[in-house]
């Protein structure tokens, strides 16, 4: 019998625009490998950058919030597993899934911990050090409730696993560490990459709608890049990303080599010819897709501790990690000029990719956990009384609010 998976997307996946889009495609590939019949449904409008899932045999469905039409849709498909893309989606549709497909395994893909990212952003705006008071925000209350209501939650970073287990006291039985699921990079692929003397300039990349990315571009423009440019007057910084608005494009400055390049149709093409990737993120959470893109293409990185978080574990990074802007610049210039150091850091990146993100390892762990949880689903839920309690109250509150909205719209 073919197993069925319903993915409820917060947005339609855009793997060329964001790390979240790439992550979703990796999860879809993993479930396809296990021969799941998959429907991807979303209430979000689809942009021209969205991947056409029908090309890989995925049925695409448009759904509406606060509409009983979803109830009929989910009952008709009768999935074995429902995967919620971020807690916001689970809040909207989780109670409907629980009511109409009570035996379906409910999985939450957090993408990153929103409460961590939002808390760090607020601390940055306040000009204060991030501490527990910033972590315990309203997003945390909603996000932890969603994790409890689901049978399993996919956590992308070891750091976030630690925060959930040791700070929020989430039972480890509800969590599974699933980072980026990547193919190993082979010696043949490595040998085809441009060498040190065939590369030039600096690069940074990231979806401009993502606030941590936009903030890092401003930081580069105002603080970091003028110092690098003073030391390397012929160098350029090439800035790529989807959804460049007017406020982004107006940062473009030819004379100083600060060049807004916009959307990159193929990140590998632009990353492989750059010498150093700059990632001075000042807040954020999760894993950074730009660092993976850099490592895959043999581009060394100069990054902040926020950017590097969860990426390297106990391994040596593919570059340097620094938060002080002056030392950041010193190390970036050194990476740019020192052939031997650059090659050493590049090799570190290949090792990190192959040892920490091998998709075969995490694929097996994920589906072993999924199968075991499905086999013992009732016991699993009985051991999670907090989740049952939160599910009960969400059902009572959200259900009738949603029905009221539906009637009002009618």
N, C-alpha and C positions, 0 to 999 in steps of 0.2 A: 504494500500500500504506500502511495506517495504521500509524504508529509507536506503540509501546507504552511507557509509563512506569510503573514501580513505585516508589512512595514508601514507604519504611519509616520510620514516625513513631516518635520517642521517646515522644511523647504524641499524642493526638488534638488537632487544632488548635482553639484557643479564641480567636478573634480579638477577642472583647470582654473577654478577661481578661488578655492579654499581648501584647507586641510580637512575641514569637516566633510566636504564633498568627496575627497579622496578616501577618507575613513569609511564613509557609507558604502562606496563602491567596493572596498576591501571586504566589508561584512557581507555584502550581496554575493560576491564571488565565493566566500567561504560557505554560505548556505547552498549556493548552486552546486558546489563540489559535493555536498551531502545529498544532492538530488531533491532539494525542496522545490515545490511549485511555489512561486513567489508573486504576490501582488504588491506593488508599491502605490500607496495612496497618500494624497496630500490635499489640504484645503488651501494651500498657497498657490498663487499665480505662478506660472512657469515662465522663466526668462529665456532669452535666446541662447544663453550660455548653459542651460540645463542639458544634461546628458540624456539622449533618447534611449531609455531603458528597453524599449521594444527591440532595439538592435541586438540585445543579448537575451531575448526571450522572456523579459519581465513584462507582465501586464501592468499598465498604468491606469490608475483610477482617480478621478476627481471626487472629493468628498466635501461636505459642508459641516461647519460647526453648528451646534445647537439645532440639529435637524434629525428627526427620527428616521430619515432615509438611511443614515449610517447604520442604524440598528438592523434594518432589513439587509443591507449590504454585508455586514459582518456575519450575520446568521446564515446568509446564503453561502458565503465562502467557507465558513466554519473552520477557521485556521487552527492548527495545532500549536502554533506559536504566534504571538503578536509582539513585534519589536517597536517600541516607542522611541522616536528620534528626539531626545531631550525631554526634560521633565514637563515642559510647557504642553507638549503634545499629550503626555500621559494625563495631565490634569483635565484636558478637554475631552479625551476619548476613553480614558482608562475605566471609568465607571460603566460606560456602555459595553465595553469588552467584557468586563467582569459579570455584568448582568446577562448578556446574551450568549457569551461563550465562556462559561465559568471554568471549563476544563482546559482552556488554552493557557499555555505557559506565557506569562507576561514578563518581557525583558525590557529593561530601560537602558538605552545607550546614552550615557550622560554627555558624551563629547568632551567636555571638561567640567570641572565644578564651577558652576555659574556663581555660587556664593563666594568662592575664593577670588574669582576674577573681579567681580563687582566690589568686593570688600577691599581688594588691593587698589582698585581704581579710586574708590572713595578716599582711602588713606592718602593716596597720591594727591588728590585734589585738595585735601585738608592740609597737606604739607607735613604729615605726621608718619611715624613708623607704623607699619601694619602690625596689629596685634589681635588678640582674641575678640575684642569688642567690635572690630570691623568684620570678623568672620561670622559672628552671630547676627546676621542681618535677616531681613524678611525673605530674601532669596534662599537662605539656608533652611528656614522653616519649611518653605514649599518644597525645596529639593530633597531634604531628608524625608519628608512625608512621602514623596513620590518613590524614593528608593525603598522605603518600608512597604509600600503598597504593591510593588512589583516583586516577582519571585526571584529574579536575578537582575543585577545591574552591572553593565560593562564599564570598567574604570580604565582610563587610558594611561594613567601615570601612577608609578609606585608611590610618589609623594602624596597623591590624592588618596590612594589606598590607605596610607598611614594616617592621614587626617580623618578619614571616615571611621576607621577602626579605633584609633587611639584618642581622638578628640570628640567625635560625635557618638562613639560607642555603637556604631552600626555592626551587627553580627557579621562576621566574615563569611558565613554561609550564604549571605545575600549578595555577595560581591565576587566578581572575577576580574582579574587583571588581564586586559586585552589591549596591548598597545597597537601601534601601526603594524599591519600584517604585510611584510615586505618579502619579495624574492631576494635570495642571496645574490650579491654582485660577484660575478666570476672574474678570474684573472684575465680572460679574453676581453671582457667588457672594460675592465680597468685599463688594459693596454691600448685601447682605442681612444681614451680620453686625452684631450690636449695637455701637453706638459707645461711646466712652469713658464718657460720662455715663449710659449705660444699664447699665453693669456695676458690680459691687461684689464685694468680698471677694477672698481669695486661694484658690488651689486647688493640690492636689498629687494625683497619681494613680499607681497602680502595683500590680501583683499582690503581695499581702502575703507570699506564700510565697517570693518572690524576696528573698534576704537583703539585697542592696544597698538595696532599697526599704524594708524594715522598719527597717534601720539609719538611713536618712535620716529616717524618721518619728520615731524616738527623738531624733535630733539636732535636729529641728524642735521637738519637745516640750520638750527640756531646755535648749536653747541659743538657737535662732533665734527661735522664736515669742514667748517672753516679751519679747524686746527690741522686736520689731515691735509687739506689742500695747501696750507701754508708749507707743510713739510714735503709734499709731493705735488708741485704746481701743475704738472701735466696730467695728473690722474683725473678720472671722472667717476661719479657715482651714478649708476644706472638704476632707476627706481621703477619697478614693475608691480602691477597689481590690477585686479578687476575693479570696475566701478569708480574710476577716478572722476571726482566732481570738480567743479570750478575752483573750490577752495584748495584742492590738491594740485590741480594744473597750474595755478598761479604761483606755486612754489618753484616751478621750473626756472632755472637760471643758467643760461648757456655760458656766460662769462666765468662763472665759478665752477662749472662742470657738474652742477647739480641738476640732473636730467630726468624729468618725469617721462617715462617711456610708455606707461599705460599697460594695457592687457597683453600678456605674453601667451600666444597661442600654444607655444611649446616651451615650457619652463626649462627643459633639458638643453635646448639650443642656446638660450641666453645664459644659463648658469654655467655651462661647460666652458665658456670662453672667458669667464670672469676669474679674477685671481683671488679675491677675498669677498666673502659675504658678510655684511654688517647686520647685526641683529641686536640693537641696544634697547630692547623692550623694557619699559619701566613698570608695567603691571601686566597681568594676564594669568592664564592657567593652562592646564593640559600640556600636550606636546606640540612642538612647533614644526609644521610641515616644511617651512623654509630651510630648517636645518637638515631635514631628511633629503630634500632636493639638492642641497649643497653637498652632502656626503655622497649621494649617488653619483654626482658629477665631478667628484674629486676637488671640490672648491672648499678651501679652509674657511673657518668662521671666526669672527670676532664678535662675542656675544655677551650679554648681561647675564646675571645669575637667574633672572626670571626666564629668559629665553632658554637657558640650558637646563632648567629644572626638569627632572625626570628623564632626561635624554640619555645620560651617560652612565648612570649608576656608579660603580666603582672603577669604571674604565677611564682611560685618558681621553679627553675630548679632541675633536678634529680642529683645534685652534686654541683660543684663549678666552677665559671667562673673567670679566672685570666690570665693576659698576662705577668706579671713579672715572670721570670723563677724560682726565689727563692721562691716566695709565691706560685707559681704553685706547686712546689715540696712539700712544707709544707702542703698544702691542700690535695694533692694526698695521702701523707703518712697518714694524719689524717683520710681520708675516708677509707683507707685500714685497719686501726687499730681499729677504733671506731665503735663498733657494733651498738650502739643506733643511732649515726649520720648516718651511712650507711642505716639503715632501714628507717629512716625518709626521706632521699633523694630518696630511692627506691620508696616509696609511692608517692612522688612528681611526679616521672616519669609516674606512672600509671595514675595519674590525668591529666597530660599534654596530654598524648595520647588520653584519652577518651573525654576530653573537647575541645581540639584544632584541632584534626585530624579525627573526626568522619565522615566517608565517606558518611553517609546518609545525613548529613547536606549539605555538599558541592555538592553532587550529585544533589540534588534538586535545589540548586541555579544555578549550571552550566546549567542544561537542561531547566530551566525556562528562563535563559538568551538566550540560543541557540534558543529556540522556538520563543521567542519574536523578536529576531533579524531576523530570517528567515521570519517571518510574515511581517516585516516592512523593508525588506532588501534594497529596493531602497531609502527609506527615510534615512535609516541608512548611506548609502553610500553618499547620497547628502549632509548630514551633516558633511562629512569627505572629504572636497575638497582637503586638503593636501594629503590624501591618493590617491585620483583620479589623482592628478598631478604627484605624484611619480610613480604610476602605469603606467601612460602614458609614462613617460620618461624611465622607466625600459623596457617597451615593445619595445620602439624604439631602445634603445641601446643594451640591452641584446639579443633581438630577432635576430637582424641582425648579431651580433657577433656569436651567437649560430649557425645560419644558415651558416655563413662563415666557422666555425669549422667543421660543418657536411660535407660541400662540400669539404673542405680540406682533411678530413679523407677518404672521398669517393674516 
